[in-house]
């Protein structure tokens, strides 16, 4: 559009274009309650993990809370663990563990589980395991 704002305002002054000029002059209203942007995965493994496991293994998810209670707060968040073994992850996913239900091949294929387990077992390698919390007396 090449019509300039002053021209529109001039036309509006004449009469019938007043509502249009007002609409053009107003800034767009802010979106009410914009959804938070989802975290951007940095690798294929993280993407599949977020897709299939985020529901329970995000911060404050039931998986995270249960693990934090059982193994200490530093071990709650699966994606931050440096000590997970791929075989263990696969066994837990297929068999379930306490309140984690088993997840079948329709929900998560063998290839997807391979990708997730490999990512969980390797992407934090080299990081020191979280220090054990001080013993409670
Ligand atoms: C419906 C919720 C739910 C979903 C979905 C879920 N989990 Fe879990 N997960 C849990 C809970 C709850 C625990 C804690 C069980 C316990 O320790 O009693 C857990 C524990 C685990 C553990 C054990 C960690 C440890 O140190 O012992 C692994 C590994 C794990 N989940 C992997 C996964 C993966 C991989 C996925 C996605 C394919 C996944 N989970 C999806 C709820 C879930």
Boltz pocket constraint, residues with backbone or C-beta under 6 A from the ligand:
constraints:
  - pocket:
      binder: B
      contacts: [[A, 49], [A, 52], [A, 53], [A, 54], [A, 55], [A, 56], [A, 57], [A, 62], [A, 63], [A, 64], [A, 66], [A, 67], [A, 70], [A, 71], [A, 75], [A, 78], [A, 88], [A, 89], [A, 92], [A, 93], [A, 97], [A, 98], [A, 99], [A, 100], [A, 101], [A, 103], [A, 108], [A, 116]]
      max_distance: 6.0
